[in-house]
Amino acid sequence: MATFLVALGAVTLISTAYGIGPCVEELADISVFPGESLYDNSTVVNNPAFADVLPAFVALPTTVEDVQRCLACAYQKSVPFTVKGGGHSAIGMSTIEGRENGAFVIYLSQMKSVEIANKFLVKVQAGARWEDVYDIVRETDYLVVGGICPSVGVAGYTLGGGFSFISRKYGLAIDTVHSMTMITVDGSQVVSVTKTTNADLFWALRGGGGGNFGVVVDFTFKLEPSFPSYEYGDMIIKDDNVEKALSAIGSMDLDQEVYLDFSIAPGNELHLAYVNLGHISRATGLKISILKELAWKHNDRKFNTYWELWKHHTTNVEYSRVENIPITVRATFLKTISPSMARILVELSVPANCFHSFIHLGGTIADYEHKYTAFFHRTANFEIYSTCSYSNDSERQESERYLLDIYSIMERSGETGGNYVNDPFLDLKNWQTMYYGYNYDRLLEIQKKWNPLDKGTYHYPLSIGSDYKPPMRRKHEHSEL
Ligand SMILES: Cc1cc2nc3c(=O)[nH]c(=O)nc-3n(C[C@H](O)[C@H](O)[C@H](O)COP(=O)(O)OP(=O)(O)OC[C@H]3O[C@@H](n4cnc5c(N)ncnc54)[C@H](O)[C@@H]3O)c2cc1C
């Protein structure tokens, strides 16, 4: 990182190349600037579609006081900024264009300590990624509800809800949050957030999405018991059996110890992995056998620890969410996969650059009421998450058309229901209700108290309270799918 003096040198450079932002001098001692390799590293985001969106500088706070300074400066001088955790937002929410107006990124990567607070709790600074947390928790006899992908940031993931392999057993990541520390948007206060202290924030920060109420600097999660052994299987299902398997999955009432991870890949193959936490009923065992019978090939393995299983999955199975390629994304929750939805899904004719992956919900997630946390969609049984990668503008447009077509067909089936705020896209109509259902009104009240729209610059198109209107969808003939 630049020293203060070097950074002041950079300020001179910036004055010609990028213009001096009102916070440059004040934050120079903790910031990196264009021309420095750390700036280049710090501005990388998971979806390179946003690689050209570059801030005036990146602040790299190492302490809570540093974060307060960043927020105070932005607030007092009306400088736009954004906060970056793991940088996985599919729509580039953790970068900001600042070359004209001095907008900057507060990147929390230097604040990533992970401590086992006592036998049942782990305290994580907000700049950690899930791999940092797993490195520590795997040394204990416990599990933590966290991201399937190791590089996903703890902060963005948790603030939106957080689905995990073990969510059907232990709930969403937000259901395991014990407490948080948040800095207010003007940087003046460091507030403790628990069930009983600032209870409104404790509700809103669990599912309301990143970038809304303040900057969270740490999370404390409950640890969950591990299991004596774990079973894992992966399989490929082809041709006519894909529709049969999808219908079967939709009708299966599986034990909460079982999680299905599956994708419809190009060639309309179904790639499916199941995670079994070891104790399942005979009925669930039989249902998994049905899937194996439909498989063209399958492998089963046993693991002694969850971490071995997770490592095996993330290193051996084609990961369902792409990294380092520009992508366009669409996603929605599905109530179930009925036979008619299975038919729609097998008729998708997945192009070579796209695939559709499914997150298996239900189980303990659905034991909580819609209003228990800001995460509304408790009764969805699956999320379908579709990505298409592209290498030029015409491929991007073609992919967007493809996704728009198939999502319109799914919506018309009446079996979709709402969207996950952590898998956002920018042309979602009625986004307030689609993300938050009737929890939106309460979120608005809490936003007014902690981050009023007429004050400060911590406001984005998809923030609570924003009057953002998505662009009109194009009217076009649906292509043959
Ligand atoms: C490869 C990949 C795998 C994924 N796997 C999963 C998965 O297994 N389960 C799941 O539920 N989701 C998953 N997701 C979705 C993921 O939860 C979201 O993309 C999430 O926003 C990522 O968090 P982040 O910190 O990495 O992102 P960032 O882009 O850094 O942040 C996302 C949003 O949160 C805000 N934010 C970040 N830090 C803070 C903070 N400290 N305080 C306040 N606001 C903050 C940012 O400003 C931004 O608006 C995955 C996404 C990808 C790309």
The ligand as a Gaussian input file, in Angstrom:
#p B3LYP/6-31G(d) Opt

LIG

0 1
 C      -19.155000     -17.788000      -7.763000
 C      -20.333000     -17.432000      -6.876000
 C      -20.776000     -18.346000      -5.925000
 C      -21.840000     -18.036000      -5.088000
 N      -22.258000     -18.969000      -4.174000
 C      -23.269000     -18.676000      -3.336000
 C      -23.719000     -19.614000      -2.363000
 O      -23.184000     -20.708000      -2.219000
 N      -24.771000     -19.264000      -1.581000
 C      -25.382000     -18.041000      -1.671000
 O      -26.310000     -17.770000      -0.904000
 N      -24.967000     -17.132000      -2.565000
 C      -23.949000     -17.419000      -3.410000
 N      -23.550000     -16.492000      -4.338000
 C      -24.210000     -15.176000      -4.368000
 C      -23.536000     -14.293000      -3.288000
 O      -24.170000     -14.526000      -2.051000
 C      -23.661000     -12.793000      -3.638000
 O      -23.009000     -12.545000      -4.846000
 C      -23.092000     -11.920000      -2.510000
 O      -23.506000     -10.593000      -2.714000
 C      -21.578000     -11.991000      -2.483000
 O      -21.037000     -11.311000      -1.395000
 P      -19.604000     -10.626000      -1.549000
 O      -19.251000     -10.031000      -0.242000
 O      -18.671000     -11.567000      -2.198000
 O      -19.959000      -9.529000      -2.637000
 P      -19.687000      -7.972000      -2.814000
 O      -19.874000      -7.767000      -4.284000
 O      -18.413000      -7.546000      -2.222000
 O      -20.874000      -7.318000      -2.006000
 C      -22.239000      -7.531000      -2.354000
 C      -23.068000      -6.328000      -1.840000
 O      -22.924000      -6.213000      -0.429000
 C      -22.380000      -4.927000      -0.071000
 N      -21.441000      -5.143000       1.040000
 C      -20.289000      -5.837000       0.999000
 N      -19.713000      -5.817000       2.210000
 C      -20.518000      -5.099000       3.024000
 C      -20.459000      -4.734000       4.398000
 N      -19.448000      -5.106000       5.161000
 N      -21.470000      -3.992000       4.915000
 C      -22.503000      -3.618000       4.135000
 N      -22.615000      -3.931000       2.826000
 C      -21.636000      -4.667000       2.281000
 C      -21.685000      -4.447000      -1.329000
 O      -21.557000      -3.040000      -1.357000
 C      -22.603000      -4.980000      -2.413000
 O      -23.734000      -4.160000      -2.539000
 C      -22.491000     -16.778000      -5.196000
 C      -22.059000     -15.857000      -6.154000
 C      -21.005000     -16.178000      -7.000000
 C      -20.565000     -15.174000      -8.034000

